[in-house]
């Protein structure tokens, strides 16, 4: 039990480091266990786009679907972040322009 918890903790720490360094990268978590729902929930919260079991890799259509949608979610997230940054920059420019007038 403790070894399994240590394994989860290490995996989540690695995920956190990866998402921090590569925030626009699509990340899919893969596990060999069917009962790793807690890990997948935490992984989603830390930025993973999807979760699959090693047995899913044996079905090419499942793997292709998971990777496709993970990429699409990552792209959508990047677009939202870009739009938010543009809104903030526009607000800053307007604020500066208003102060100078």
DSSP file (Angstrom, degrees, kcal/mol; ACC not computed):
  #  RESIDUE AA STRUCTURE BP1 BP2  ACC     N-H-->O    O-->H-N    N-H-->O    O-->H-N    TCO  KAPPA ALPHA  PHI   PSI    X-CA   Y-CA   Z-CA
    1    1 A X     >        0   0    0      0, 0.0     4,-2.1     0, 0.0     5,-0.2   0.000 360.0 360.0 360.0 -47.3    0.0    0.0    0.0
    2    2 A X  H  >  +     0   0    0      1,-0.2     4,-2.5     2,-0.2     5,-0.2   0.885 360.0  52.8 -66.4 -38.0    2.8    2.5    0.9
    3    3 A X  H  > S+     0   0    0      1,-0.2     4,-2.2     2,-0.2    -1,-0.2   0.900 109.0  49.8 -63.0 -39.4    4.8    1.6   -2.2
    4    4 A X  H  > S+     0   0    0      2,-0.2     4,-2.3     1,-0.2    -2,-0.2   0.911 110.7  49.1 -65.9 -41.6    1.8    2.2   -4.3
    5    5 A X  H  X S+     0   0    0     -4,-2.1     4,-2.8     2,-0.2    -2,-0.2   0.901 110.4  51.2 -63.9 -40.7    1.2    5.6   -2.7
    6    6 A X  H  X S+     0   0    0     -4,-2.5     4,-2.5     2,-0.2    -1,-0.2   0.896 109.2  51.2 -62.1 -39.6    4.9    6.5   -3.2
    7    7 A X  H  X S+     0   0    0     -4,-2.2     4,-2.3     2,-0.2    -2,-0.2   0.914 111.1  47.6 -63.7 -43.4    4.5    5.5   -6.8
    8    8 A X  H  X S+     0   0    0     -4,-2.3     4,-2.7     2,-0.2     5,-0.2   0.934 111.4  50.9 -61.4 -46.3    1.4    7.8   -7.2
    9    9 A X  H  X S+     0   0    0     -4,-2.8     4,-2.3     1,-0.2    -2,-0.2   0.915 111.3  47.2 -60.3 -44.3    3.2   10.6   -5.5
   10   10 A X  H  X S+     0   0    0     -4,-2.5     4,-2.4     2,-0.2    -1,-0.2   0.907 112.3  50.3 -63.8 -41.8    6.3   10.4   -7.7
   11   11 A X  H  X S+     0   0    0     -4,-2.3     4,-2.4     1,-0.2    -2,-0.2   0.915 112.1  46.9 -63.1 -42.7    4.1   10.2  -10.8
   12   12 A X  H  X S+     0   0    0     -4,-2.7     4,-2.4     2,-0.2    -1,-0.2   0.863 110.7  52.0 -69.8 -35.2    2.1   13.3   -9.8
   13   13 A X  H  X S+     0   0    0     -4,-2.3     4,-2.1    -5,-0.2    -1,-0.2   0.914 110.8  48.3 -64.5 -41.9    5.3   15.2   -9.0
   14   14 A X  H  X S+     0   0    0     -4,-2.4     4,-2.4     2,-0.2    -2,-0.2   0.921 111.5  50.2 -63.4 -43.7    6.7   14.4  -12.4
   15   15 A X  H  X S+     0   0    0     -4,-2.4     4,-2.9     1,-0.2     5,-0.3   0.919 109.3  51.3 -60.2 -44.0    3.4   15.4  -14.0
   16   16 A X  H  X S+     0   0    0     -4,-2.4     4,-1.8     1,-0.2    -1,-0.2   0.907 110.9  48.0 -61.5 -42.2    3.4   18.7  -12.1
   17   17 A X  H  X S+     0   0    0     -4,-2.1     4,-2.1     2,-0.2    -1,-0.2   0.899 113.3  48.2 -65.1 -40.5    7.0   19.4  -13.3
   18   18 A X  H  X S+     0   0    0     -4,-2.4     4,-2.6     1,-0.2    -2,-0.2   0.931 111.9  47.5 -66.9 -45.7    6.2   18.6  -16.9
   19   19 A X  H  < S+     0   0    0     -4,-2.9    -1,-0.2     1,-0.2    -2,-0.2   0.839 112.2  51.2 -66.8 -31.0    3.0   20.7  -17.0
   20   20 A X  H  < S+     0   0    0     -4,-1.8     3,-0.5    -5,-0.3    -1,-0.2   0.914 117.3  38.2 -69.6 -42.1    4.9   23.6  -15.4
   21   21 A X  H  < S+     0   0    0     -4,-2.1    -2,-0.2     1,-0.2    -1,-0.2   0.790 131.7  27.1 -79.0 -28.3    7.7   23.4  -17.9
   22   22 A X    ><  +     0   0    0     -4,-2.6     3,-2.0    -5,-0.2    -1,-0.2  -0.549  68.0 165.7-135.3  66.7    5.5   22.6  -21.0
   23   23 A X  T 3  S+     0   0    0     -3,-0.5    -1,-0.1     1,-0.3    -4,-0.1   0.687  76.7  49.6 -63.6 -20.1    2.1   24.1  -20.2
   24   24 A X  T 3  S+     0   0    0      2,-0.1     2,-0.4    53,-0.0    -1,-0.3   0.272  86.0 108.5-103.8  12.8    0.8   23.8  -23.8
   25   25 A X  S <  S-     0   0    0     -3,-2.0     2,-0.5    -7,-0.1    -3,-0.1  -0.729  73.3-121.0 -90.7 135.6    1.8   20.1  -24.3
   26   26 A X        -     0   0    0     -2,-0.4     2,-0.5    22,-0.1    45,-0.1  -0.637  33.1-164.8 -74.4 123.8   -0.9   17.5  -24.4
   27   27 A X        -     0   0    0     -2,-0.5    22,-2.9    20,-0.4    23,-1.3  -0.953  10.6-172.8-118.9 127.4   -0.2   15.0  -21.6
   28   28 A X  E     -a   50   0A   0     -2,-0.5     2,-0.4    21,-0.2    23,-0.2  -0.978  16.3-142.8-118.8 127.7   -1.8   11.6  -21.4
   29   29 A X  E     -a   51   0A   0     21,-2.5    23,-2.8    -2,-0.5     2,-0.4  -0.733  15.7-164.5 -89.3 134.4   -1.3    9.5  -18.3
   30   30 A X  E     +a   52   0A   0     -2,-0.4     2,-0.3    21,-0.2    23,-0.2  -0.974  11.1 172.9-122.2 136.2   -1.0    5.8  -18.8
   31   31 A X  E     -a   53   0A   0     21,-2.1    23,-2.7    -2,-0.4    24,-0.3  -0.932  34.9-139.2-136.2 160.1   -1.3    3.2  -16.1
   32   32 A X  S    S+     0   0    0     -2,-0.3     2,-0.4    21,-0.2    21,-0.1   0.428  80.3  82.2 -95.9  -0.7   -1.4   -0.6  -15.8
   33   33 A X    >   -     0   0    0      1,-0.1     3,-0.7     3,-0.0    -2,-0.1  -0.850  62.5-152.7-113.0 141.7   -4.1   -0.7  -13.2
   34   34 A X  T 3  S+     0   0    0     -2,-0.4    -1,-0.1     1,-0.2     3,-0.1   0.749  95.0  59.1 -76.4 -24.6   -7.9   -0.5  -13.7
   35   35 A X  T 3   +     0   0    0      1,-0.2     3,-0.5     2,-0.1     2,-0.3   0.141  68.5 108.0 -96.1  21.7   -8.4    0.9  -10.2
   36   36 A X    <>  +     0   0    0     -3,-0.7     4,-2.1     1,-0.2    -1,-0.2  -0.094  33.3 126.2 -89.2  37.5   -6.2    4.0  -10.6
   37   37 A X  H  > S+     0   0    0     -2,-0.3     4,-2.4     1,-0.2    -1,-0.2   0.865  70.6  55.3 -63.8 -36.2   -9.2    6.4  -10.7
   38   38 A X  H  > S+     0   0    0     -3,-0.5     4,-2.2     1,-0.2    -1,-0.2   0.920 108.3  48.9 -62.7 -42.2   -7.8    8.5   -7.8
   39   39 A X  H  > S+     0   0    0      1,-0.2     4,-2.6     2,-0.2    -2,-0.2   0.918 110.9  49.9 -62.4 -43.5   -4.5    9.0   -9.8
   40   40 A X  H  X S+     0   0    0     -4,-2.1     4,-2.4     2,-0.2    -2,-0.2   0.901 109.1  51.8 -65.7 -39.2   -6.4   10.0  -12.9
   41   41 A X  H  X S+     0   0    0     -4,-2.4     4,-1.8     1,-0.2    -1,-0.2   0.932 113.5  43.8 -61.6 -45.3   -8.5   12.5  -11.0
   42   42 A X  H  X S+     0   0    0     -4,-2.2     4,-1.6     1,-0.2    -2,-0.2   0.882 111.0  55.4 -66.5 -37.6   -5.5   14.2   -9.5
   43   43 A X  H  <>S+     0   0    0     -4,-2.6     5,-2.8     1,-0.2     4,-0.5   0.904 106.2  50.9 -62.9 -41.1   -3.7   14.0  -12.9
   44   44 A X  H ><5S+     0   0    0     -4,-2.4     3,-1.3     1,-0.2    -1,-0.2   0.920 108.8  51.8 -60.8 -43.1   -6.6   15.9  -14.5
   45   45 A X  H 3<5S+     0   0    0     -4,-1.8    -1,-0.2     1,-0.3    -2,-0.2   0.806 108.9  51.2 -64.4 -28.4   -6.3   18.6  -11.8
   46   46 A X  T 3<5S-     0   0    0     -4,-1.6    -1,-0.3    -3,-0.1    -2,-0.2   0.455 132.5 -85.6 -90.3  -1.1   -2.6   18.9  -12.5
   47   47 A X  T < 5S+     0   0    0     -3,-1.3   -20,-0.4    -4,-0.5    -3,-0.2   0.453  75.6 143.9 118.0   0.2   -3.1   19.4  -16.2
   48   48 A X      < -     0   0    0     -5,-2.8    -1,-0.3    -6,-0.1   -20,-0.2  -0.473  38.0-152.3 -68.6 143.7   -3.2   16.0  -17.9
   49   49 A X        -     0   0    0    -22,-2.9     2,-0.3     1,-0.2   -21,-0.2   0.739  68.9  -3.9 -89.0 -24.8   -5.7   15.9  -20.8
   50   50 A X  E     -a   28   0A   0    -23,-1.3   -21,-2.5    -7,-0.1     2,-0.3  -0.959  56.2-137.6-160.2 176.7   -6.5   12.2  -20.6
   51   51 A X  E     +a   29   0A   0     -2,-0.3     2,-0.3   -23,-0.2   -21,-0.2  -0.995  20.3 175.2-143.1 136.7   -5.9    8.9  -18.9
   52   52 A X  E     -a   30   0A   0    -23,-2.8   -21,-2.1    -2,-0.3     2,-0.3  -0.993  26.1-125.1-145.5 156.5   -5.6    5.4  -20.3
   53   53 A X  E >>  -a   31   0A   0     -2,-0.3     3,-1.7   -23,-0.2     4,-0.7  -0.671  32.3-114.5 -93.4 153.5   -4.8    1.9  -19.2
   54   54 A X  G >4 S+     0   0    0    -23,-2.7     3,-0.9     1,-0.3     4,-0.5   0.833 117.4  62.8 -57.7 -30.7   -2.0    0.0  -20.8
   55   55 A X  G >4 S+     0   0    0    -24,-0.3     3,-0.9     1,-0.2    -1,-0.3   0.794  93.8  62.7 -65.0 -26.1   -4.7   -2.4  -22.1
   56   56 A X  G X4 S+     0   0    0     -3,-1.7     3,-1.5     1,-0.2     7,-0.5   0.787  91.1  66.3 -67.1 -26.7   -6.2    0.5  -24.1
   57   57 A X  G << S+     0   0    0     -3,-0.9    -1,-0.2    -4,-0.7    -2,-0.2   0.754  88.7  67.1 -66.5 -23.2   -2.9    0.7  -26.1
   58   58 A X  G <  S+     0   0    0     -3,-0.9     2,-0.7    -4,-0.5    -1,-0.3   0.653  91.9  66.6 -72.3 -14.4   -3.7   -2.7  -27.6
   59   59 A X  S X> S-     0   0    0     -3,-1.5     4,-2.2    -4,-0.2     3,-0.7  -0.893  72.4-161.5-109.6 102.1   -6.7   -1.2  -29.4
   60   60 A X  H 3> S+     0   0    0     -2,-0.7     4,-2.7     1,-0.3     5,-0.2   0.836  88.4  54.6 -54.9 -37.2   -5.3    1.2  -32.0
   61   61 A X  H 3> S+     0   0    0      2,-0.2     4,-2.3     1,-0.2    -1,-0.3   0.894 108.8  48.4 -65.3 -38.9   -8.6    3.1  -32.4
   62   62 A X  H <> S+     0   0    0     -3,-0.7     4,-2.6    -6,-0.2     5,-0.2   0.942 113.2  47.0 -66.2 -47.1   -8.9    3.7  -28.7
   63   63 A X  H  X S+     0   0    0     -4,-2.2     4,-2.6    -7,-0.5     5,-0.2   0.924 112.6  49.6 -60.3 -45.2   -5.3    5.0  -28.5
   64   64 A X  H  X S+     0   0    0     -4,-2.7     4,-2.4    -5,-0.2    -1,-0.2   0.913 112.1  48.3 -61.0 -43.4   -5.8    7.2  -31.6
   65   65 A X  H  X S+     0   0    0     -4,-2.3     4,-2.5     2,-0.2     5,-0.3   0.930 112.1  48.6 -63.3 -45.9   -9.0    8.7  -30.2
   66   66 A X  H  X S+     0   0    0     -4,-2.6     4,-2.1     1,-0.2    -2,-0.2   0.928 114.6  44.6 -61.1 -46.3   -7.4    9.4  -26.8
   67   67 A X  H  X S+     0   0    0     -4,-2.6     4,-2.2    -5,-0.2    -1,-0.2   0.888 112.3  52.4 -67.6 -38.6   -4.4   11.1  -28.3
   68   68 A X  H  X S+     0   0    0     -4,-2.4     4,-2.3    -5,-0.2    -2,-0.2   0.953 113.8  41.9 -61.3 -50.3   -6.5   13.1  -30.8
   69   69 A X  H  X S+     0   0    0     -4,-2.5     4,-2.5     1,-0.2    -1,-0.2   0.835 111.4  55.9 -70.4 -31.3   -8.8   14.5  -28.1
   70   70 A X  H  X S+     0   0    0     -4,-2.1     4,-2.2    -5,-0.3    -1,-0.2   0.929 109.9  46.8 -63.0 -43.8   -5.9   15.1  -25.7
   71   71 A X  H  X S+     0   0    0     -4,-2.2     4,-2.5     2,-0.2    -2,-0.2   0.914 111.6  50.8 -63.4 -43.2   -4.2   17.2  -28.4
   72   72 A X  H  X S+     0   0    0     -4,-2.3     4,-2.4     1,-0.2    -2,-0.2   0.901 110.5  48.9 -63.0 -40.8   -7.5   19.1  -29.1
   73   73 A X  H  X S+     0   0    0     -4,-2.5     4,-2.3     2,-0.2    -1,-0.2   0.902 111.0  50.5 -65.5 -40.0   -8.0   19.9  -25.4
   74   74 A X  H  X S+     0   0    0     -4,-2.2     4,-2.3     2,-0.2    -2,-0.2   0.911 111.4  48.2 -63.9 -41.8   -4.4   21.1  -25.1
   75   75 A X  H  X S+     0   0    0     -4,-2.5     4,-2.4     2,-0.2    -2,-0.2   0.901 111.1  50.4 -64.8 -40.6   -4.9   23.4  -28.2
   76   76 A X  H  X S+     0   0    0     -4,-2.4     4,-2.4     2,-0.2    -2,-0.2   0.903 110.4  50.1 -63.7 -41.0   -8.1   24.7  -26.8
   77   77 A X  H  X S+     0   0    0     -4,-2.3     4,-2.4     2,-0.2    -2,-0.2   0.917 110.2  49.9 -62.8 -43.2   -6.4   25.5  -23.5
   78   78 A X  H  X S+     0   0    0     -4,-2.3     4,-2.4     2,-0.2    -2,-0.2   0.896 110.2  50.7 -63.0 -40.6   -3.6   27.3  -25.3
   79   79 A X  H  X S+     0   0    0     -4,-2.4     4,-2.6     2,-0.2    -2,-0.2   0.917 110.2  49.5 -63.6 -42.9   -6.1   29.4  -27.3
   80   80 A X  H  X S+     0   0    0     -4,-2.4     4,-2.4     1,-0.2    -2,-0.2   0.916 111.7  48.8 -61.7 -42.3   -8.0   30.3  -24.1
   81   81 A X  H  X S+     0   0    0     -4,-2.4     4,-2.3     2,-0.2    -2,-0.2   0.900 111.4  49.7 -64.7 -40.3   -4.7   31.3  -22.5
   82   82 A X  H  X S+     0   0    0     -4,-2.4     4,-2.3     2,-0.2    -2,-0.2   0.910 111.8  48.3 -64.3 -43.0   -3.7   33.4  -25.5
   83   83 A X  H  X S+     0   0    0     -4,-2.6     4,-2.3     2,-0.2    -2,-0.2   0.907 111.6  49.7 -64.4 -41.8   -7.1   35.2  -25.6
   84   84 A X  H  X S+     0   0    0     -4,-2.4     4,-2.3     2,-0.2    -2,-0.2   0.913 111.2  49.0 -63.9 -42.5   -6.9   35.9  -21.8
   85   85 A X  H  X S+     0   0    0     -4,-2.3     4,-2.5     1,-0.2    -2,-0.2   0.908 110.7  50.8 -63.6 -41.5   -3.4   37.3  -22.2
   86   86 A X  H  X S+     0   0    0     -4,-2.3     4,-2.5     2,-0.2    -2,-0.2   0.896 109.3  50.9 -63.5 -40.2   -4.5   39.5  -25.2
   87   87 A X  H  X S+     0   0    0     -4,-2.3     4,-2.4     2,-0.2    -1,-0.2   0.919 111.2  48.2 -62.8 -43.2   -7.4   40.8  -23.1
   88   88 A X  H  X S+     0   0    0     -4,-2.3     4,-2.1     2,-0.2    -2,-0.2   0.916 112.3  48.1 -63.9 -43.3   -5.1   41.7  -20.3
   89   89 A X  H  X S+     0   0    0     -4,-2.5     4,-2.4     2,-0.2    -1,-0.2   0.892 111.0  51.2 -65.0 -39.6   -2.6   43.4  -22.6
   90   90 A X  H  X S+     0   0    0     -4,-2.5     4,-2.6     1,-0.2    -1,-0.2   0.909 109.6  50.3 -62.7 -42.7   -5.5   45.4  -24.2
   91   91 A X  H  X S+     0   0    0     -4,-2.4     4,-2.2     1,-0.2    -2,-0.2   0.890 110.4  49.9 -63.7 -38.5   -6.7   46.5  -20.8
   92   92 A X  H  X S+     0   0    0     -4,-2.1     4,-2.4     2,-0.2    -2,-0.2   0.916 111.0  48.8 -65.4 -43.1   -3.2   47.6  -19.9
   93   93 A X  H  X S+     0   0    0     -4,-2.4     4,-2.8     2,-0.2     5,-0.2   0.920 111.8  49.0 -63.0 -43.8   -2.8   49.6  -23.1
   94   94 A X  H  X S+     0   0    0     -4,-2.6     4,-2.4     1,-0.2    -1,-0.2   0.901 110.8  51.1 -61.7 -40.7   -6.2   51.3  -22.6
   95   95 A X  H  X S+     0   0    0     -4,-2.2     4,-1.9     2,-0.2    -2,-0.2   0.915 112.1  45.8 -63.9 -43.5   -5.3   52.1  -19.1
   96   96 A X  H  X S+     0   0    0     -4,-2.4     4,-1.7     2,-0.2    -2,-0.2   0.915 113.2  49.7 -64.7 -43.8   -2.0   53.7  -20.2
   97   97 A X  H  X S+     0   0    0     -4,-2.8     4,-0.9     1,-0.2    -2,-0.2   0.887 110.6  50.4 -62.7 -39.0   -3.7   55.6  -23.0
   98   98 A X  H  < S+     0   0    0     -4,-2.4     3,-0.4     1,-0.2    -1,-0.2   0.882 108.9  51.6 -67.9 -37.8   -6.4   56.9  -20.6
   99   99 A X  H  < S+     0   0    0     -4,-1.9    -1,-0.2     1,-0.2    -2,-0.2   0.844 110.0  49.5 -67.1 -33.4   -3.7   58.1  -18.2
  100  100 A X  H  <        0   0    0     -4,-1.7    -1,-0.2     1,-0.2    -2,-0.2   0.625 360.0 360.0 -82.2 -14.1   -1.9   60.0  -20.9
  101  101 A X     <        0   0    0     -4,-0.9    -1,-0.2    -3,-0.4    -2,-0.2   0.481 360.0 360.0 -96.6 360.0   -4.9   61.8  -22.2
